[in-house]
């Protein structure tokens, strides 16, 4: 499992769920989100289905989380 900064690269997979680090104001938190490669947008996962678009800054995402 690796944290990958979004400034370095974005996920290669389309329609895949990831744990992300999000900053909103002075708070940083973790969330589960869907990455849509063709739009280059993140969407929060809400009860197993894509929810609202992540409008806050996404700092990093977790790579290879399924291995653990």
Residue pairs with C-beta under 8 A, 6 or more apart in sequence:
1 62
1 63
1 64
1 65
1 67
1 68
2 62
2 63
2 64
3 21
3 60
3 61
3 62
3 63
4 60
4 61
4 62
4 63
5 59
5 60
6 58
6 59
6 60
6 61
10 35
10 37
10 40
10 61
11 18
11 35
11 37
11 61
11 63
12 37
13 35
13 37
14 35
14 36
14 37
14 38
15 34
15 35
15 36
15 37
16 34
16 35
17 32
17 33
17 34
17 35
17 45
18 32
18 33
18 34
18 35
18 61
18 62
18 65
19 30
19 31
19 32
19 33
19 61
19 62
19 65
20 30
20 31
20 32
20 33
20 42
20 54
20 58
20 59
20 60
20 61
20 62
21 28
21 29
21 30
21 58
21 59
21 60
21 61
22 28
22 29
22 30
22 31
22 54
22 56
22 57
22 58
22 59
23 56
23 57
23 59
24 56
24 57
28 59
31 44
31 45
31 54
32 44
32 45
33 42
33 43
33 44
33 45
33 54
33 58
33 61
34 42
34 43
34 44
34 45
34 50
35 41
35 42
35 61
36 42
36 43
41 53
41 54
42 53
42 54
42 58
43 50
43 51
43 52
43 53
43 54
44 50
44 51
44 52
44 53
44 54
45 51
46 52
